[in-house]
Amino acid sequence: MTKSMKHPQRLASVWDDHADTPEEAANLRARAELMHQIEIIVKQRGWTQTEAATHCGVTQPRLNDLLRGHVSRFSLDALVNMATALGRRVRIEVDAA
């Protein structure tokens, strides 16, 4: 067994494993976090998917994609628009790697 097999590289997040580049991983993390925050808002307000979709300015199937975690189906722009439609302000923090 090689040294690398004994001690596999630890990844910073699950997204690092699914991305080809650090930039892509950062984008996936940001989208996943926005999706999670939108899901929390929808659950806190007790909306049905149809109600939530109306408030977000999307269709119910589109909201269902979000709630099922289909990150690849959403751009950062679309998610920022949805969060804004829910009365949220989106902030981006840039930290040292």
N, CA, C and O atoms as a GROMACS GRO file, in nm:
protein
  388
    1MET      N    1   0.085  -0.118   0.000
    1MET     CA    2   0.000   0.000   0.000
    1MET      C    3   0.089   0.124   0.000
    1MET      O    4   0.183   0.134   0.079
    2THR      N    5   0.060   0.218  -0.088
    2THR     CA    6   0.140   0.339  -0.096
    2THR      C    7   0.104   0.434   0.016
    2THR      O    8  -0.001   0.422   0.079
    3LYS      N    9   0.194   0.528   0.041
    3LYS     CA   10   0.171   0.627   0.145
    3LYS      C   11   0.042   0.704   0.122
    3LYS      O   12  -0.033   0.730   0.216
    4SER      N   13   0.015   0.740  -0.004
    4SER     CA   14  -0.106   0.818  -0.034
    4SER      C   15  -0.232   0.737  -0.009
    4SER      O   16  -0.337   0.794   0.022
    5MET      N   17  -0.224   0.606  -0.022
    5MET     CA   18  -0.342   0.523   0.004
    5MET      C   19  -0.365   0.508   0.154
    5MET      O   20  -0.479   0.492   0.198
    6LYS      N   21  -0.258   0.513   0.234
    6LYS     CA   22  -0.273   0.504   0.379
    6LYS      C   23  -0.334   0.630   0.436
    6LYS      O   24  -0.413   0.625   0.531
    7HIS      N   25  -0.298   0.742   0.378
    7HIS     CA   26  -0.345   0.873   0.426
    7HIS      C   27  -0.403   0.952   0.311
    7HIS      O   28  -0.337   1.040   0.257
    8PRO      N   29  -0.528   0.921   0.273
    8PRO     CA   30  -0.586   0.993   0.159
    8PRO      C   31  -0.596   1.142   0.188
    8PRO      O   32  -0.613   1.183   0.303
    9GLN      N   33  -0.585   1.222   0.083
    9GLN     CA   34  -0.595   1.366   0.097
    9GLN      C   35  -0.733   1.403   0.152
    9GLN      O   36  -0.835   1.354   0.104
   10ARG      N   37  -0.733   1.489   0.250
   10ARG     CA   38  -0.859   1.536   0.306
   10ARG      C   39  -0.906   1.655   0.224
   10ARG      O   40  -0.829   1.746   0.195
   11LEU      N   41  -1.031   1.654   0.188
   11LEU     CA   42  -1.088   1.762   0.108
   11LEU      C   43  -1.153   1.865   0.199
   11LEU      O   44  -1.205   1.830   0.305
   12ALA      N   45  -1.150   1.990   0.158
   12ALA     CA   46  -1.209   2.097   0.237
   12ALA      C   47  -1.360   2.082   0.247
   12ALA      O   48  -1.420   2.119   0.348
   13SER      N   49  -1.421   2.030   0.143
   13SER     CA   50  -1.566   2.009   0.144
   13SER      C   51  -1.601   1.904   0.040
   13SER      O   52  -1.519   1.866  -0.043
   14VAL      N   53  -1.724   1.857   0.047
   14VAL     CA   54  -1.771   1.759  -0.050
   14VAL      C   55  -1.765   1.817  -0.191
   14VAL      O   56  -1.748   1.743  -0.288
   15TRP      N   57  -1.777   1.948  -0.203
   15TRP     CA   58  -1.777   2.011  -0.335
   15TRP      C   59  -1.640   2.001  -0.401
   15TRP      O   60  -1.631   1.998  -0.523
   16ASP      N   61  -1.534   1.996  -0.321
   16ASP     CA   62  -1.401   1.981  -0.378
   16ASP      C   63  -1.389   1.850  -0.455
   16ASP      O   64  -1.316   1.840  -0.554
   17ASP      N   65  -1.460   1.750  -0.408
   17ASP     CA   66  -1.456   1.619  -0.472
   17ASP      C   67  -1.534   1.616  -0.603
   17ASP      O   68  -1.505   1.535  -0.691
   18HIS      N   69  -1.632   1.706  -0.616
   18HIS     CA   70  -1.719   1.708  -0.734
   18HIS      C   71  -1.678   1.811  -0.838
   18HIS      O   72  -1.736   1.818  -0.946
   19ALA      N   73  -1.579   1.891  -0.804
   19ALA     CA   74  -1.538   1.999  -0.893
   19ALA      C   75  -1.402   1.970  -0.954
   19ALA      O   76  -1.318   1.902  -0.895
   20ASP      N   77  -1.383   2.021  -1.074
   20ASP     CA   78  -1.255   2.004  -1.143
   20ASP      C   79  -1.152   2.108  -1.100
   20ASP      O   80  -1.031   2.084  -1.110
   21THR      N   81  -1.201   2.222  -1.052
   21THR     CA   82  -1.110   2.330  -1.013
   21THR      C   83  -1.155   2.389  -0.879
   21THR      O   84  -1.270   2.373  -0.840
   22PRO      N   85  -1.064   2.457  -0.808
   22PRO     CA   86  -1.104   2.525  -0.684
   22PRO      C   87  -1.212   2.630  -0.708
   22PRO      O   88  -1.298   2.653  -0.623
   23GLU      N   89  -1.207   2.694  -0.825
   23GLU     CA   90  -1.307   2.795  -0.857
   23GLU      C   91  -1.446   2.733  -0.871
   23GLU      O   92  -1.545   2.787  -0.821
   24GLU      N   93  -1.452   2.620  -0.937
   24GLU     CA   94  -1.579   2.550  -0.952
   24GLU      C   95  -1.632   2.504  -0.816
   24GLU      O   96  -1.752   2.511  -0.790
   25ALA      N   97  -1.543   2.455  -0.731
   25ALA     CA   98  -1.583   2.411  -0.597
   25ALA      C   99  -1.638   2.528  -0.516
   25ALA      O  100  -1.738   2.513  -0.446
   26ALA      N  101  -1.575   2.645  -0.526
   26ALA     CA  102  -1.623   2.763  -0.455
   26ALA      C  103  -1.762   2.803  -0.504
   26ALA      O  104  -1.848   2.841  -0.424
   27ASN      N  105  -1.784   2.795  -0.635
   27ASN     CA  106  -1.914   2.828  -0.692
   27ASN      C  107  -2.021   2.730  -0.644
   27ASN      O  108  -2.132   2.771  -0.609
   28LEU      N  109  -1.988   2.602  -0.641
   28LEU     CA  110  -2.082   2.501  -0.592
   28LEU      C  111  -2.117   2.524  -0.445
   28LEU      O  112  -2.233   2.513  -0.406
   29ARG      N  113  -2.016   2.556  -0.364
   29ARG     CA  114  -2.041   2.583  -0.221
   29ARG      C  115  -2.134   2.701  -0.204
   29ARG      O  116  -2.228   2.696  -0.124
   30ALA      N  117  -2.110   2.808  -0.280
   30ALA     CA  118  -2.194   2.928  -0.269
   30ALA      C  119  -2.337   2.898  -0.310
   30ALA      O  120  -2.432   2.941  -0.244
   31ARG      N  121  -2.354   2.825  -0.420
   31ARG     CA  122  -2.490   2.791  -0.464
   31ARG      C  123  -2.561   2.702  -0.362
   31ARG      O  124  -2.678   2.722  -0.332
   32ALA      N  125  -2.489   2.603  -0.310
   32ALA     CA  126  -2.549   2.513  -0.211
   32ALA      C  127  -2.592   2.589  -0.086
   32ALA      O  128  -2.698   2.562  -0.031
   33GLU      N  129  -2.510   2.683  -0.042
   33GLU     CA  130  -2.544   2.762   0.077
   33GLU      C  131  -2.668   2.848   0.052
   33GLU      O  132  -2.756   2.856   0.137
   34LEU      N  133  -2.674   2.913  -0.064
   34LEU     CA  134  -2.792   2.994  -0.096
   34LEU      C  135  -2.916   2.907  -0.104
   34LEU      O  136  -3.022   2.946  -0.055
   35MET      N  137  -2.904   2.791  -0.166
   35MET     CA  138  -3.019   2.700  -0.175
   35MET      C  139  -3.066   2.658  -0.036
   35MET      O  140  -3.186   2.653  -0.009
   36HIS      N  141  -2.972   2.629   0.051
   36HIS     CA  142  -3.006   2.589   0.188
   36HIS      C  143  -3.079   2.701   0.261
   36HIS      O  144  -3.178   2.677   0.330
   37GLN      N  145  -3.030   2.824   0.246
   37GLN     CA  146  -3.094   2.937   0.313
   37GLN      C  147  -3.235   2.962   0.260
   37GLN      O  148  -3.326   2.994   0.337
   38ILE      N  149  -3.254   2.948   0.130
   38ILE     CA  150  -3.388   2.964   0.072
   38ILE      C  151  -3.480   2.855   0.126
   38ILE      O  152  -3.595   2.883   0.160
   39GLU      N  153  -3.431   2.733   0.134
   39GLU     CA  154  -3.511   2.623   0.188
   39GLU      C  155  -3.552   2.652   0.332
   39GLU      O  156  -3.666   2.626   0.370
   40ILE      N  157  -3.463   2.703   0.413
   40ILE     CA  158  -3.494   2.737   0.552
   40ILE      C  159  -3.607   2.840   0.557
   40ILE      O  160  -3.701   2.825   0.636
   41ILE      N  161  -3.599   2.943   0.474
   41ILE     CA  162  -3.703   3.047   0.471
   41ILE      C  163  -3.838   2.986   0.435
   41ILE      O  164  -3.938   3.016   0.499
   42VAL      N  165  -3.840   2.903   0.334
   42VAL     CA  166  -3.965   2.840   0.289
   42VAL      C  167  -4.026   2.757   0.402
   42VAL      O  168  -4.146   2.764   0.427
   43LYS      N  169  -3.943   2.679   0.470
   43LYS     CA  170  -3.993   2.595   0.580
   43LYS      C  171  -4.041   2.679   0.698
   43LYS      O  172  -4.143   2.648   0.759
   44GLN      N  173  -3.966   2.785   0.732
   44GLN     CA  174  -4.004   2.872   0.844
   44GLN      C  175  -4.139   2.939   0.819
   44GLN      O  176  -4.217   2.959   0.912
   45ARG      N  177  -4.165   2.972   0.696
   45ARG     CA  178  -4.290   3.041   0.663
   45ARG      C  179  -4.405   2.944   0.640
   45ARG      O  180  -4.520   2.985   0.628
   46GLY      N  181  -4.374   2.816   0.636
   46GLY     CA  182  -4.479   2.714   0.622
   46GLY      C  183  -4.550   2.714   0.489
   46GLY      O  184  -4.666   2.673   0.480
   47TRP      N  185  -4.483   2.759   0.386
   47TRP     CA  186  -4.543   2.766   0.254
   47TRP      C  187  -4.545   2.630   0.186
   47TRP      O  188  -4.458   2.546   0.208
   48THR      N  189  -4.646   2.610   0.104
   48THR     CA  190  -4.643   2.496   0.012
   48THR      C  191  -4.542   2.530  -0.097
   48THR      O  192  -4.496   2.644  -0.107
   49GLN      N  193  -4.507   2.432  -0.177
   49GLN     CA  194  -4.414   2.459  -0.287
   49GLN      C  195  -4.472   2.561  -0.384
   49GLN      O  196  -4.399   2.645  -0.437
   50THR      N  197  -4.600   2.554  -0.408
   50THR     CA  198  -4.664   2.648  -0.501
   50THR      C  199  -4.659   2.789  -0.445
   50THR      O  200  -4.629   2.884  -0.518
   51GLU      N  201  -4.689   2.805  -0.316
   51GLU     CA  202  -4.682   2.938  -0.253
   51GLU      C  203  -4.539   2.992  -0.256
   51GLU      O  204  -4.517   3.108  -0.291
   52ALA      N  205  -4.444   2.907  -0.220
   52ALA     CA  206  -4.304   2.948  -0.217
   52ALA      C  207  -4.256   2.987  -0.356
   52ALA      O  208  -4.183   3.085  -0.372
   53ALA      N  209  -4.295   2.910  -0.456
   53ALA     CA  210  -4.255   2.939  -0.593
   53ALA      C  211  -4.307   3.076  -0.636
   53ALA      O  212  -4.235   3.153  -0.699
   54THR      N  213  -4.430   3.106  -0.601
   54THR     CA  214  -4.488   3.236  -0.634
   54THR      C  215  -4.407   3.348  -0.569
   54THR      O  216  -4.376   3.447  -0.635
   55HIS      N  217  -4.373   3.333  -0.442
   55HIS     CA  218  -4.295   3.435  -0.372
   55HIS      C  219  -4.154   3.448  -0.429
   55HIS      O  220  -4.097   3.557  -0.427
   56CYS      N  221  -4.098   3.339  -0.478
   56CYS     CA  222  -3.962   3.339  -0.535
   56CYS      C  223  -3.959   3.382  -0.681
   56CYS      O  224  -3.852   3.410  -0.735
   57GLY      N  225  -4.075   3.388  -0.744
   57GLY     CA  226  -4.081   3.426  -0.885
   57GLY      C  227  -4.040   3.315  -0.980
   57GLY      O  228  -3.988   3.341  -1.089
   58VAL      N  229  -4.064   3.190  -0.938
   58VAL     CA  230  -4.030   3.074  -1.021
   58VAL      C  231  -4.151   2.981  -1.026
   58VAL      O  232  -4.251   3.004  -0.957
   59THR      N  233  -4.141   2.876  -1.105
   59THR     CA  234  -4.248   2.776  -1.112
   59THR      C  235  -4.232   2.676  -0.997
   59THR      O  236  -4.126   2.666  -0.936
   60GLN      N  237  -4.338   2.603  -0.969
   60GLN     CA  238  -4.332   2.501  -0.863
   60GLN      C  239  -4.231   2.392  -0.897
   60GLN      O  240  -4.156   2.352  -0.808
   61PRO      N  241  -4.224   2.343  -1.022
   61PRO     CA  242  -4.121   2.242  -1.051
   61PRO      C  243  -3.979   2.296  -1.029
   61PRO      O  244  -3.890   2.222  -0.987
   62ARG      N  245  -3.959   2.423  -1.058
   62ARG     CA  246  -3.828   2.484  -1.037
   62ARG      C  247  -3.796   2.490  -0.887
   62ARG      O  248  -3.684   2.460  -0.846
   63LEU      N  249  -3.894   2.526  -0.807
   63LEU     CA  250  -3.872   2.528  -0.662
   63LEU      C  251  -3.846   2.387  -0.610
   63LEU      O  252  -3.763   2.368  -0.521
   64ASN      N  253  -3.915   2.289  -0.666
   64ASN     CA  254  -3.893   2.151  -0.627
   64ASN      C  255  -3.748   2.109  -0.655
   64ASN      O  256  -3.688   2.038  -0.575
   65ASP      N  257  -3.694   2.152  -0.768
   65ASP     CA  258  -3.554   2.124  -0.797
   65ASP      C  259  -3.463   2.180  -0.688
   65ASP      O  260  -3.368   2.115  -0.645
   66LEU      N  261  -3.494   2.301  -0.644
   66LEU     CA  262  -3.415   2.362  -0.538
   66LEU      C  263  -3.424   2.281  -0.409
   66LEU      O  264  -3.322   2.250  -0.347
   67LEU      N  265  -3.545   2.247  -0.370
   67LEU     CA  266  -3.566   2.174  -0.245
   67LEU      C  267  -3.506   2.034  -0.249
   67LEU      O  268  -3.474   1.977  -0.145
   68ARG      N  269  -3.490   1.979  -0.367
   68ARG     CA  270  -3.429   1.846  -0.381
   68ARG      C  271  -3.277   1.855  -0.397
   68ARG      O  272  -3.210   1.753  -0.413
   69GLY      N  273  -3.224   1.977  -0.392
   69GLY     CA  274  -3.080   1.995  -0.391
   69GLY      C  275  -3.011   1.982  -0.525
   69GLY      O  276  -2.893   1.947  -0.531
   70HIS      N  277  -3.081   2.011  -0.632
   70HIS     CA  278  -3.022   2.001  -0.767
   70HIS      C  279  -2.939   2.126  -0.796
   70HIS      O  280  -2.980   2.213  -0.873
   71VAL      N  281  -2.823   2.133  -0.735
   71VAL     CA  282  -2.736   2.250  -0.744
   71VAL      C  283  -2.702   2.285  -0.888
   71VAL      O  284  -2.698   2.402  -0.924
   72SER      N  285  -2.679   2.185  -0.970
   72SER     CA  286  -2.636   2.210  -1.107
   72SER      C  287  -2.742   2.280  -1.192
   72SER      O  288  -2.711   2.332  -1.299
   73ARG      N  289  -2.864   2.284  -1.145
   73ARG     CA  290  -2.972   2.346  -1.222
   73ARG      C  291  -2.990   2.494  -1.191
   73ARG      O  292  -3.080   2.559  -1.246
   74PHE      N  293  -2.905   2.549  -1.103
   74PHE     CA  294  -2.920   2.688  -1.061
   74PHE      C  295  -2.790   2.765  -1.075
   74PHE      O  296  -2.683   2.714  -1.040
   75SER      N  297  -2.800   2.886  -1.125
   75SER     CA  298  -2.685   2.976  -1.128
   75SER      C  299  -2.686   3.060  -1.001
   75SER      O  300  -2.788   3.070  -0.932
   76LEU      N  301  -2.574   3.120  -0.970
   76LEU     CA  302  -2.571   3.213  -0.856
   76LEU      C  303  -2.669   3.327  -0.879
   76LEU      O  304  -2.737   3.370  -0.786
   77ASP      N  305  -2.676   3.377  -1.001
   77ASP     CA  306  -2.769   3.487  -1.033
   77ASP      C  307  -2.913   3.449  -1.000
   77ASP      O  308  -2.985   3.526  -0.936
   78ALA      N  309  -2.954   3.332  -1.043
   78ALA     CA  310  -3.092   3.288  -1.019
   78ALA      C  311  -3.120   3.277  -0.870
   78ALA      O  312  -3.227   3.316  -0.824
   79LEU      N  313  -3.025   3.224  -0.795
   79LEU     CA  314  -3.044   3.207  -0.651
   79LEU      C  315  -3.044   3.340  -0.577
   79LEU      O  316  -3.120   3.359  -0.482
   80VAL      N  317  -2.960   3.434  -0.620
   80VAL     CA  318  -2.962   3.568  -0.561
   80VAL      C  319  -3.096   3.634  -0.588
   80VAL      O  320  -3.152   3.699  -0.500
   81ASN      N  321  -3.148   3.618  -0.709
   81ASN     CA  322  -3.280   3.674  -0.742
   81ASN      C  323  -3.389   3.614  -0.655
   81ASN      O  324  -3.477   3.686  -0.609
   82MET      N  325  -3.384   3.484  -0.631
   82MET     CA  326  -3.485   3.419  -0.548
   82MET      C  327  -3.476   3.468  -0.404
   82MET      O  328  -3.578   3.499  -0.343
   83ALA      N  329  -3.356   3.476  -0.351
   83ALA     CA  330  -3.338   3.523  -0.213
   83ALA      C  331  -3.385   3.667  -0.199
   83ALA      O  332  -3.447   3.703  -0.099
   84THR      N  333  -3.355   3.748  -0.297
   84THR     CA  334  -3.398   3.888  -0.296
   84THR      C  335  -3.550   3.898  -0.301
   84THR      O  336  -3.610   3.982  -0.233
   85ALA      N  337  -3.612   3.814  -0.382
   85ALA     CA  338  -3.759   3.812  -0.391
   85ALA      C  339  -3.822   3.774  -0.257
   85ALA      O  340  -3.936   3.810  -0.229
   86LEU      N  341  -3.746   3.701  -0.174
   86LEU     CA  342  -3.794   3.662  -0.041
   86LEU      C  343  -3.762   3.768   0.064
   86LEU      O  344  -3.782   3.746   0.184
   87GLY      N  345  -3.711   3.882   0.020
   87GLY     CA  346  -3.682   3.991   0.112
   87GLY      C  347  -3.548   3.979   0.182
   87GLY      O  348  -3.528   4.038   0.288
   88ARG      N  349  -3.457   3.904   0.124
   88ARG     CA  350  -3.325   3.885   0.183
   88ARG      C  351  -3.220   3.962   0.103
   88ARG      O  352  -3.234   3.981  -0.017
   89ARG      N  353  -3.117   4.004   0.172
   89ARG     CA  354  -3.001   4.066   0.109
   89ARG      C  355  -2.890   3.962   0.110
   89ARG      O  356  -2.863   3.902   0.214
   90VAL      N  357  -2.828   3.941  -0.002
   90VAL     CA  358  -2.721   3.842  -0.013
   90VAL      C  359  -2.587   3.914   0.000
   90VAL      O  360  -2.560   4.011  -0.070
   91ARG      N  361  -2.504   3.864   0.092
   91ARG     CA  362  -2.369   3.918   0.110
   91ARG      C  363  -2.269   3.810   0.072
   91ARG      O  364  -2.293   3.691   0.092
   92ILE      N  365  -2.159   3.853   0.017
   92ILE     CA  366  -2.052   3.759  -0.018
   92ILE      C  367  -1.929   3.797   0.062
   92ILE      O  368  -1.887   3.913   0.063
   93GLU      N  369  -1.872   3.698   0.128
   93GLU     CA  370  -1.748   3.719   0.203
   93GLU      C  371  -1.634   3.652   0.130
   93GLU      O  372  -1.649   3.541   0.079
   94VAL      N  373  -1.522   3.718   0.125
   94VAL     CA  374  -1.404   3.662   0.063
   94VAL      C  375  -1.300   3.647   0.172
   94VAL      O  376  -1.254   3.746   0.230
   95ASP      N  377  -1.262   3.522   0.200
   95ASP     CA  378  -1.164   3.491   0.303
   95ASP      C  379  -1.038   3.436   0.239
   95ASP      O  380  -1.039   3.390   0.125
   96ALA      N  381  -0.931   3.442   0.313
   96ALA     CA  382  -0.807   3.378   0.266
   96ALA      C  383  -0.828   3.229   0.257
   96ALA      O  384  -0.897   3.170   0.341
   97ALA      N  385  -0.769   3.168   0.156
   97ALA     CA  386  -0.784   3.024   0.136
   97ALA      C  387  -0.706   2.947   0.240
   97ALA      O  388  -0.707   2.824   0.239
   0.00000   0.00000   0.00000
